[in-house]
Amino acid sequence: MTSKSNYDVKDLSQAALGKQRIEWAAREMPVVKLIKERFSKEKPLKGIRISGCLHITSETANLGLALQAGGAELVLCASNPLSTQDDVAAALVEFGIPTNAIKGEDDKTYYKHITTALDHNPQLTVDDGADLVTILHTKRSELIKNVIGGTEETTTGVIRLHSLANEGKLKYPIIAVNDAQTKHFFDNRYGTGQSTIDGITRATNILWAGKVVVVCGYGWCGRGVAMRAKGLGAHVVVTEISPVRALEAAMDGFQVMSLMEASRVADIIITLTGDKHVLDDEHFKIMKDGAIIANSGHFNVEINIPALEALSKTRSTVRPFVEEFALKDGKKIFLLGEGRLINLAAAEGHPASVMDMSFANQALCLEYLVKNQGKVELEVHSVPEDIDKEIARLKLASMGITIDTLTDEQETYLNSWQEGT
Ligand SMILES: NC(=O)c1ccc[n+]([C@@H]2O[C@H](COP(=O)([O-])OP(=O)(O)OC[C@H]3O[C@@H](n4cnc5c(N)ncnc54)[C@H](O)[C@@H]3O)[C@@H](O)[C@H]2O)c1
């Protein structure tokens, strides 16, 4: 039930626009559509209260509608202060999904919105970055007794949850949706790859060809951004702390160097590490005049913004999502999207086609948690292999792609050790 006390959006009159966007995204989400149709008939989430902390985008709205079709009572809040699409938030309220999210909300409002989502007294949680789960485990722990389980969408959230579990403090089972192959192979790589370039382009309108672009972190997201920047004609440099990933980047044809070396030559630096203060005081000091810096990792701590401020005489917005820091030494550095994930701050996040698989995982994992209530062990789980494979099969079918199956002879051969040279 939506009542004025359980939602908070910028402007309900934007709902019609939001609905159009949601429908547009739905065209590229055939797997979620199939799940929604089955959920409408079977109602596997009938009467289940879900609190979801996700980027409030048109793709998330389609997940929300699928869960609602399955019988769930869902309340949503934003998982980042800058990622909300206000028209989509308004449409969600009209669809009967109370939503608490306003683009550009301050930290106080952000946490107030999480609290409202938790007031729903959830039986399932859906998180992206583990802020909701953290508040539930600390300030609202009295609610945990009713929670069956939860899901986590992103790498950073999964890392936080493993730390919580390692300290013996995790209080209900969580499925790491991020770790499904049909999630991070595609969403983190192709989704972040394309949408990060999109966000930086929309914010700055730069020409990528010929630029020196430094990608910090060659994980799933970094690989995607490096690949797409190269495709646009940039000279891509990778920085890493993992020897194996650095080697992979080198053999993929990228220049690999330390960030101190890379900072001197960079036109654009993009962080995608999930780490803290990757770009810091020492790097700002040696950057070129006019360098552009952006983050696409989950939290806005990858760039040490207070340190940049301390080096600067002035900080001013020169176009939407572009702030100029005029340093005391006379040069200028441009920070995009307040250091928050730039693909969601300045663009629309991942294309719907890739979120189709991520959110199919979400929907099927939530159904799994309800079906197996009381039987799922208290730990951070991988996505069941059957779910991962089924999503890949459905996605391939939606793309009109047929693959081969093993013959009986091949099946026997692959399962035997006797046959050799
Ligand atoms: N922008 C988005 O929409 C989006 C989408 C998915 C994930 N994410 C977030 O992006 C971040 C990266 O995710 P991922 O799946 O690529 O993780 P990952 O673990 O696959 O990769 C992270 C990489 O960063 C490297 N790294 C860590 N600290 C570093 C440092 N100081 N300097 C250089 N490299 C460093 C690690 O060695 C690793 O190779 C996470 O915060 C994740 O939550 C963002």
PDBQT file of the ligand as one rigid body, heavy atoms in Angstrom, charges set to zero:
ROOT
HETATM    1  N1  LIG A 501      29.299   1.713 -12.045  1.00  0.00    +0.000 N 
HETATM    2  C1  LIG A 501      28.522   0.651 -11.941  1.00  0.00    +0.000 C 
HETATM    3  O1  LIG A 501      27.381   0.652 -12.394  1.00  0.00    +0.000 OA
HETATM    4  C2  LIG A 501      29.039  -0.578 -11.298  1.00  0.00    +0.000 A 
HETATM    5  C3  LIG A 501      28.587  -1.837 -11.725  1.00  0.00    +0.000 A 
HETATM    6  C4  LIG A 501      29.116  -2.996 -11.126  1.00  0.00    +0.000 A 
HETATM    7  C5  LIG A 501      30.050  -2.858 -10.108  1.00  0.00    +0.000 A 
HETATM    8  N2  LIG A 501      30.420  -1.605  -9.693  1.00  0.00    +0.000 N 
HETATM    9  C6  LIG A 501      31.416  -1.379  -8.627  1.00  0.00    +0.000 C 
HETATM   10  O2  LIG A 501      32.682  -1.217  -9.263  1.00  0.00    +0.000 OA
HETATM   11  C7  LIG A 501      33.742  -1.620  -8.375  1.00  0.00    +0.000 C 
HETATM   12  C8  LIG A 501      34.622  -2.662  -9.088  1.00  0.00    +0.000 C 
HETATM   13  O3  LIG A 501      33.840  -3.828  -9.335  1.00  0.00    +0.000 OA
HETATM   14  P1  LIG A 501      34.450  -5.091 -10.121  1.00  0.00    +0.000 P 
HETATM   15  O4  LIG A 501      33.327  -6.064 -10.270  1.00  0.00    +0.000 OA
HETATM   16  O5  LIG A 501      35.231  -4.663 -11.299  1.00  0.00    +0.000 OA
HETATM   17  O6  LIG A 501      35.465  -5.633  -8.970  1.00  0.00    +0.000 OA
HETATM   18  P2  LIG A 501      36.747  -6.573  -9.150  1.00  0.00    +0.000 P 
HETATM   19  O7  LIG A 501      37.047  -7.096  -7.805  1.00  0.00    +0.000 OA
HETATM   20  O8  LIG A 501      36.532  -7.537 -10.292  1.00  0.00    +0.000 OA
HETATM   21  O9  LIG A 501      37.897  -5.547  -9.627  1.00  0.00    +0.000 OA
HETATM   22  C9  LIG A 501      38.472  -4.570  -8.829  1.00  0.00    +0.000 C 
HETATM   23  C10 LIG A 501      39.933  -4.451  -9.256  1.00  0.00    +0.000 C 
HETATM   24  O10 LIG A 501      40.517  -3.294  -8.650  1.00  0.00    +0.000 OA
HETATM   25  C11 LIG A 501      41.842  -3.627  -8.257  1.00  0.00    +0.000 C 
HETATM   26  N3  LIG A 501      42.278  -2.676  -7.225  1.00  0.00    +0.000 N 
HETATM   27  C12 LIG A 501      41.957  -2.631  -5.896  1.00  0.00    +0.000 A 
HETATM   28  N4  LIG A 501      42.558  -1.588  -5.312  1.00  0.00    +0.000 NA
HETATM   29  C13 LIG A 501      43.275  -0.951  -6.279  1.00  0.00    +0.000 A 
HETATM   30  C14 LIG A 501      44.110   0.196  -6.299  1.00  0.00    +0.000 A 
HETATM   31  N5  LIG A 501      44.339   0.888  -5.181  1.00  0.00    +0.000 N 
HETATM   32  N6  LIG A 501      44.672   0.565  -7.481  1.00  0.00    +0.000 NA
HETATM   33  C15 LIG A 501      44.451  -0.146  -8.620  1.00  0.00    +0.000 A 
HETATM   34  N7  LIG A 501      43.667  -1.241  -8.662  1.00  0.00    +0.000 NA
HETATM   35  C16 LIG A 501      43.091  -1.638  -7.501  1.00  0.00    +0.000 A 
HETATM   36  C17 LIG A 501      41.742  -5.077  -7.790  1.00  0.00    +0.000 C 
HETATM   37  O11 LIG A 501      43.005  -5.706  -7.810  1.00  0.00    +0.000 OA
HETATM   38  C18 LIG A 501      40.777  -5.663  -8.818  1.00  0.00    +0.000 C 
HETATM   39  O12 LIG A 501      41.449  -6.200  -9.945  1.00  0.00    +0.000 OA
HETATM   40  C19 LIG A 501      33.022  -2.122  -7.128  1.00  0.00    +0.000 C 
HETATM   41  O13 LIG A 501      32.922  -1.060  -6.207  1.00  0.00    +0.000 OA
HETATM   42  C20 LIG A 501      31.646  -2.497  -7.635  1.00  0.00    +0.000 C 
HETATM   43  O14 LIG A 501      30.688  -2.533  -6.609  1.00  0.00    +0.000 OA
HETATM   44  C21 LIG A 501      29.971  -0.473 -10.289  1.00  0.00    +0.000 A 
ENDROOT
TORSDOF 0
